[in-house]
Amino acid sequence: MNGSKRAAGKLIIKVIKMSEDVVLKEINENGIATVTLNRPTVFNGYNEELLTSLATHLAEIEADASVRAVVIRGAGKHFSAGADVNWFKELAEASDADKKHAANLSTGAMRKLFELEIPTIALVQNACFGGGVGYIAACDIVIASEDARFAITEVRVGITPAPILPQVISAIGVRQARRYTLSAETFDVHEAKQIGLIHEICPVGGLDEALAPVIDAILRSAPQAVGDTKKLINDIANLPLDDELADRLASMSAGGRDTPEGIEGFSAFLEKRTPNWYKT
């Protein structure tokens, strides 16, 4: 792979961009963006600064045609404990306008991550609570280490997890969402996988090794086709398969064969070679 080497089953990447913030952004030579929640002293709890920074970085990534996938991770011991308790204390005394602004920030950041037309992968270790579950529910692929534990805790402090409910319902369905948002109980990686919140479990300390083959698989896929497929899934997820939608899907399928990626993909398949979007 261009600009990378494999060692001991791990993908070693060379960072070519980086910004220091409460959210870190790195983009390697293969177009893999890593977004790191960087408030480890408060278990990567989010506040106005973090949510604003996250939304900004995601918008920059979306505008960068070189980005092929986005990895979301948390700095330090935990992935994310959700909202920063100190921020909640401040909001308790804030004006109604400020409270609504804060709610718009959290709802907007989760929506942006969910709708991003680039594959997103969350890497989870230890605590993933409250809004932390929202982050991973918004991602396309989730890998968690054996020590990860999860809870949607908002009702325990008298509020609803409204900003993350669309993502949670999309990830685990209405039935499981009812259980875990109403009980706020903590559950482990095995339960998280069973209900569909995560896709893969790896040993503690093994997140990067588990990530490498997933990244390689995405890089083997045509980038525009991947983006179009993700957008299409979001567009049609709750639509009935009527004649109009069936015709739309058939038209997209037929038209795709004449795109540059469609022509290159089929040519590479017939010629038994690697397509030009995968650099070895």
ABEGO torsion letter per residue (X at the ends): XBGBBBBGGBBBBBBABBBBBABBBBBBAAGBBBBBBBBAAAGGBBBAAAAAAAAAAAAAAAABAABABBBBBBBEABABAEBBAAAAAAAAABBAAAAAAAAAAAAAAAAAAAABABBBBBBBBEBBBEAAAAAAAABABBBBBAABBBBBAAAAAGBBAAAAAAAAAAAAEAAAAAAAAAAGBBBBAAAAAAAGABABBBBBGAAAAAAAAAAAAAAABBAAAAAAAAAAAAAAAABBBBAAAAAAAAAAAAAAAABAAAAAAAAAAAAGBBBAABBX
